[in-house]
């Protein structure tokens, strides 16, 4: 299974806008655009699962949480992120967590 949550990133939005423009100009079909988006989903999930090695610790006040369709969503307030000697604080953060098992091995 490949998650589509990364389509909501700047990169994902830009890709979708570019594909929409190509469809409107008649340079590609909607079916080809869908195949490109599915390949993007697979590639980004695989890259994040296999290439990202950084670890960040964080703490904050848990405002709300939800578990729906195997996806956890957490909203935290006054969050402090810590990586080695760097510290970053934010007022509010939303974390969406999906089961990573099998996401790198997509059909």
HELIX and SHEET records of a PDB file:
HELIX    1   1 UNK A    5  UNK A    8  5                                   4    
HELIX    2   2 UNK A   10  UNK A   24  1                                  15    
HELIX    3   3 UNK A   30  UNK A   51  1                                  22    
SHEET    1   A 3 UNK A  57  UNK A  68  0                                        
SHEET    2   A 3 UNK A  71  UNK A  83 -1                                        
SHEET    3   A 3 UNK A  86  UNK A  98 -1                                        
END                                                                             
